[in-house]
């Protein structure tokens, strides 16, 4: 009997149960995900993602994995960068998010160099040494076994290539902390109720941010998975951080 537990927000749940619970959250929010992203971040998430793309080193002909890519913000930009000789794989564990992403990108004319793969980050269904870059934006905190997922990402990266993890993190400016708490635990669930008719899912998202490893801890986890030259960039006072490490 496996009595191992993990966190789902602030709750302790059986290890094997987290995946289905997270799936339920994203099935619920998929249709309103883009609207909520803009409202929650006041549009700043677009700047965070642009910063990630600028630090990816992706260029024409590259093969890129946009992991936990959801509705395709990064895939859309990578598709233009890699061009017709490159390839972008938009991958998400949640089929509702993947369907929304596919529909959105097809509607915007992003076709030809994008593939869609439903996959678990802990066991990526790709060959060794396959991608020139991997990004995972606002997805790692929802993964049950983050260490296993990082090792899986390391395996499918080509030597010399980067992993970029964009994720909510720990504010480094003390005056931000009480404001951030009020926003996360009072305003965010209220907005989730008004816009997506789902306060509980957005309460979970706020709690999952607090349970995610801080900047130095995540850097250490990446190093333990084999990544080298690991560094991070604090964005918006550390509310978000971009971690980058290379498979050398």
BELNORPE-V915440 format. One record per pair of residues at least 12 apart in sequence whose C-alpha atoms are under 8 Angstrom apart, sorted by the first residue. I is the first residue (numbers start at 0). GAP is how many residues later the second one is. If there is no record, write none. Layout:
i-><I	I>
gap-><GAP	GAP>
This chain:
i-><2	5	5	6	7	7	7	7	8	8	8	8	8	8	8	8	9	9	9	9	14	17	18	18	21	22	22	24	25	25	25	26	26	26	26	27	27	28	28	28	29	29	29	30	30	31	31	32	33	35	35	35	39	47	47	47	48	48	48	48	51	51	51	52	52	52	55	55	55	57	57	57	57	57	58	58	59	59	59	59	59	60	60	60	60	60	60	61	61	61	61	61	61	61	62	62	62	62	62	62	62	62	62	63	63	63	63	63	63	63	63	63	64	64	64	64	64	64	64	64	65	65	65	65	65	65	65	66	66	66	66	66	66	66	66	66	66	67	67	67	67	67	67	67	67	67	67	68	68	68	68	68	68	68	69	69	69	69	69	69	69	70	70	70	70	70	70	71	71	71	71	71	74	74	74	74	75	75	78	78	78	82	83	83	84	85	86	86	86	87	87	87	88	88	88	88	89	89	89	89	90	90	90	90	91	91	91	91	92	92	92	92	93	94	97	97	101	120	120	120	120	121	121	121	121	121	121	121	121	122	122	122	123	123	123	125	126	127	127	127	127	128	128	128	128	128	129	129	129	130	130	130	130	131	131	131	131	132	132	132	132	132	132	133	133	133	133	133	134	134	134	134	135	135	135	136	136	136	137	137	137	137	138	139	139	140	140	140	140	140	141	146	146	146	149	149	149	150	150	153	153	153	153	156	157	158	158	158	159	159	159	160	160	160	161	161	161	161	162	162	162	162	162	163	163	163	163	164	164	164	165	165	165	165	166	166	166	167	167	167	167	167	167	168	168	168	168	168	168	168	168	168	168	169	169	169	169	169	169	170	170	170	170	171	171	171	172	172	175	183	183	184	184	187	187	187	188	188	188	214	214	214	218	218	218	221	222	225	226	226	226	226	227	227	227	227	228	228	228	229	229	229	229	230	230	230	231>
gap-><12	12	138	204	13	14	196	200	195	196	197	198	199	200	201	202	194	197	198	201	129	126	124	125	120	70	71	176	68	70	71	67	68	69	70	170	173	167	169	172	66	67	70	66	69	163	164	38	37	156	159	160	148	118	187	192	24	25	88	117	112	114	190	21	24	25	77	106	108	20	23	24	74	75	22	23	21	22	23	25	26	21	22	23	24	25	26	20	23	24	25	69	70	71	19	23	24	25	26	67	68	69	70	14	23	24	25	67	68	69	70	71	23	24	25	26	66	68	69	70	22	23	24	25	68	69	70	22	23	24	25	54	67	68	69	70	72	22	23	24	25	53	68	69	70	71	72	21	22	23	29	67	68	70	20	21	22	27	28	30	31	26	27	29	30	31	33	18	29	30	32	33	13	14	15	39	29	34	31	34	35	30	28	29	28	27	26	27	28	25	26	27	25	26	27	28	24	25	26	27	25	26	27	28	25	26	27	28	25	26	27	28	24	23	18	20	14	22	28	31	32	21	23	24	26	27	28	29	30	25	26	29	28	29	32	30	29	27	28	29	30	26	27	28	29	30	26	27	28	25	26	27	30	25	26	29	30	24	25	28	29	30	31	19	23	28	29	30	28	29	30	31	28	29	30	28	29	30	27	28	29	30	28	25	27	26	67	68	70	71	66	74	75	78	71	72	75	74	75	71	72	73	93	90	89	87	88	89	86	87	88	85	86	87	82	83	84	85	80	81	82	83	84	78	79	80	81	77	78	79	74	75	76	77	73	74	75	41	44	70	71	72	73	40	41	43	44	45	46	69	70	71	72	40	44	45	68	69	70	66	67	68	69	65	66	67	64	65	61	19	22	18	21	14	15	18	12	13	14	17	26	28	12	13	24	23	22	21	18	19	20	21	17	18	19	20	15	16	17	13	14	15	16	12	13	14	12>
